[in-house]
Structure formats: C-alpha cells, structure tokens
Amino acid sequence: MMALGLRSLRRSDRHERAGLALYSAAVAAARAPWFYHGLGVPDTLDGRFDLIALHAFLLIHRVEREEGPGPAFGQAVFDAMFSDMEQNLREIGVSDLSVGRHVRAMWEAFHGRSKAYALALAATDRPALEAALERNVWRGSAPAGAATRLAGVVLAQSAHLAAQPFAAFATSTVRFLPVEAALG
C-alpha cells in the first residue's frame, strides 16, 4: 500500500516539474518582442497575460489530447500558470485580500479564451480564430492585419506542437517555433 502512495507521489512530482518547464517555454515564446513591436500587442499586464494564456493554451490543447498521462500534464501546465500569476500579482503589490479575486478573474478569462480558440481550431475556422484573437488580445481593435498574422502564427505553432511526440512534452523538451519561422 505504501509503495503505491510513493509511486503516485513521484508521478505527481514529475508532472509538476514538467508542467513548470512547459509553462516556462510558453512564457518564453510569448515574450518574443515581435508580438509587441510587429503586431502592436499592448505591452501591458493584459497584453502579456493574453500572449502567455495563448501559448499555454496551445500546450495544454496539445498534451490533453494524449491518452493516459496527457490530461495530467495539461493540468500541471495550468497549475504552473496560475501559481505564477498569483506570485506575480503579489509581487506587483496586489493585496493578499484581493489576490484571490484577481486570480479568479484571470482563470475565467483563460477558460473563455481557451474555449474560443479550441472551437476555432477544431472547426478549422480561421475567421473565428482571427475574431477571437482580435477580441481578446486587442480588446476588439487590432491594428490592420494583426489578427490575421497572429492567427497564422497560432496555426503554425499548433501544427508544430502536434508534430512533436508526446515524449518530448513528458520530458519537458517542448519547442515552439521562432516567430519568424511561424510567419512562413
């Protein structure tokens, strides 16, 4: 009985470590200066959140499709993201009493965005993806052509992640395309 508990604990630790590493890769990809300079994504807390959420969504969407450990790895990425968001809120001075409210709002925003992106990807509906990106990333007023270009990046990243074997995710060796390569 004890051995089973230790095995489960080790598996959980492995998922947590992989989730943090995968989330870190998503953050690194979301920090590409091109998003802010080339596409006019606002370089604000909201703009950065939206790009991190988009890249985390792409990872979670990819790994959750794997049978077996896939959903646990997706949950680990999600958990790492919101642990980081909570820590960042505290670092910028959000009071302990209101951190929970802010995290809940971010959680709801992430789920709404994820649902819109997943539906558009599942239906291969590029106009719906562009509309969702414009609505979320630019709050409905994207610079001309920006949502179209970002949708192209999202589709390229999604295809690139889909082509990677699940073992790469399980061992925390995920690779996002450099933005220049994703632009085609």
Secondary structure, 3 states (H helix, E strand, C coil): CHHHHHHHHHHHHHHHHHHHHHHHHHHHHHCCHHHHHCCCCCCCHHHHHHHHHHHHHHHHHHHCCCCCCHHHHHHHHHHHHHHHHHHHHHHCCCCHHHHHHHHHHHHHHHHHHHHHHHHHHHCCCHHHHHHHHHHHHCCCCCCCCHHHHHHHHHHHHHHHHHHCCHHHHHCCCCCCCCHHHHCC
